[in-house]
């Protein structure tokens, strides 16, 4: 099922996945958002968002088979952006740009 | 946590998520420490519950039979919340009956659980002594001093044995502080091995030091608040007239509440034996060893082999006691038999003297269980009545459901779930209510037992089981009625006039009435019996009497005589004090000094008579009347050989008249006395006991110790204050304790009082619930008959006639219930009354009054509805078409 529409947090997480390249698993995403964007999220909220994205077909997930002692032998669930996801992101960005371009001066340069 | 998440989370996600959690934990562990990391791990994990998208339930959702169940519950809850008044009435009835039921069952269970906690309970038996003389048979919880050792040595099946001697009280002194302890036992060292009373520190060795003392944890804490009591020394006084220094050799856990044994302070029994010999308890001619099979005041317990047959052991003990006492029994014309009583039966067996703690007759306990079941059944009947009455308003719903395709079974399930739900909510409410109510109930019942309510899992489970089955049954009928409505009839509105099921409801109300009449008449009989006992003439005058605790035990005897004389004279000076006397016998307190008569004349020998010593003023103070002969007289001097008997002793000794006994000789323990007078009988311990034989010797030295005074009750507290002043000047180191005899006497009826108050409460509850049920039935039936009544009214019937017509059937139900209830009431109450020596006669009165009361209850609870129907405007009612 492919749905359109991207929530604010969903968009953010999607972008973070892109930034993290192939190391995008739950905790890494959480830490990234916390460190770089100064926005503390709970790990459960991150996973919930990831599931929503996956349902909409924006991301896919696969287990990284290399087991890791730090994680009690549990593999990482790595997320990556699908073509549909990339396209949607692009569309969002285009829309935004268009809107920004058409906007009158917000007195930002005052 | 791993388990929980695995259960909850979607299987595909679990490993990834759990790995994340662990990794985060490791990071936090090294950065923030163990505690914080743990906390974050916990909350992080629990956080997942918030997101249904991650949980497997949401992802596996199927439309199954579950959803119809969900719908049942939804509809049930809607219905329950819609009719708030109706729900409130039926829940109240259920909650009240559940509370009463739970409370009583807990009480019953507690009373029956006595001494069930001992690990070896099935092998533990008490040696109960049955003494038969020519005229009497008496059971005593105590047996001979020698029984413990000799049974253990001679009977192979007896693995272990122990003996217990109860002392009235002991005064302990530590660091200049005095503590008066009431629960004092002398025990042999096997005691703590046979019974499951663990030590918290120290131990009782097999050869304990004579000057050892053992304390309960709470007593130890009271005396040594700082903690460690072990090996501390203190002074003991007030036990058998001796003072000695003791060392704390052990501290034992407080005994549980449900044991017949009570002890805060324990001494080794060897100490008692030593004291008895040193102080010549039995005169200069006898040592304890010589009286092994005569000293009859030891509670003795045997631990039998697992395979032993108690009956076989019983015959062996019987042979032994008769062998050891052969000569004595023949001389005293007595017979002693042994009964081995299982330890867990002790608390529920009535009729045995010298018990360590009060017993509760199993008959009374069972009566309570019956009351509990009565109340529960009344509660459920009530629920059935109210619910079927309510069903009128649900008729249309049923009709529509049927039209839409509901089957009878589905409808039944729907209504059954409603019933279960309501019952369940009521049960939980009742349980919650029980917690605050329990302290009040504990006060009334005098038993502290609710502490262990929640520990008794099996009881709770069986309660839930009973409630579940009962709820199911009580929901069965209303759901049956409702689901059988014909949809066409209902939708047309015709069903209102159907009289289906009214007969059953009449029977149910009848059952409620039977219980109510039964309980009410029981209540009246209990009440009157109590009043009768309290108001019964005791034969002694105690209304204005005060007694002072004896100072004798703690005093050395040399200057006691003069001190007691001073005390008597000075107390007499106090304004308000009318009479004063010193004597060993105090009304309401069991007299521990009994002897059997001796002599060559077999008929007059071996008869147990209470011994007492009194001063010259004793009979005057208590208003005991002289029947024949004379009382002690100062002009006759010390009168050491003279004895006065009461009529009961005269009778037991076999004399026809009081005059015949005068001048006769009587021997006790080697001393012979001449009967100089006979006095009237009196109830020394209350009228629930039979009249007892008493004898009186004169004690000019006033060493008996118990001071009794009659005083003007006007300035009671002032008089007592002055007495204390006088007392503390003469006996500075003895605490002053006074008692109003009337109060002591009323406390004798404590068990019965308790029974009465519990019975009153539960009967009122039953009556209230029954009223509720009647209310439900009345409203249902009256609504059906409203048209009939209106027609009658139009045709000219008077209001009073209508009232009679409407209530006729209840009166009939009441009359039938009355006839059914009476035989039960007579049977049970006669049984109860038989436990009393002096009892009221059962009369018609006790059954007619409940009948009238239920009659009034009927009128009151139906009045509102009846008046509404009678006052209805016929024009308004009759114009409606069906």
Interface residues (C-beta under 8 A of the other chain):
Chain A: X25 X26 X27 X30 X42 X43 X44 X45 X47 X48 X51 X52 X55 X61 X63 X68 X70 X71 X72 X74 X75 X76 X77
Chain B: X13 X15 X16 X17 X18 X19 X20 X21 X22 X23 X24 X26 X44 X47 X48 X50 X51 X53 X54
